[in-house]
């Protein structure tokens, strides 16, 4: 399955979060927790983002650490 893209814009106020794909019920729960983490970090952004992807957190964390 392809990762979500942000080419289409949802209605105002709608936010989407995605965790990494996992299998089974436990994997779904793990992916859900990753999505919640992505939202927590993404909501700190000053941009008007609507898609929060857990896979991007590593890139964000690295950039934040490098700027210190």
Buried (B, 14 or more C-beta within 10 A) or exposed (E): EEEEEEEEEEEEEEEBBBBBEBEEEEEEEBBEEBBBBBBEBBEEEEEEBBBBBBBBBEEBEEEEEEEE
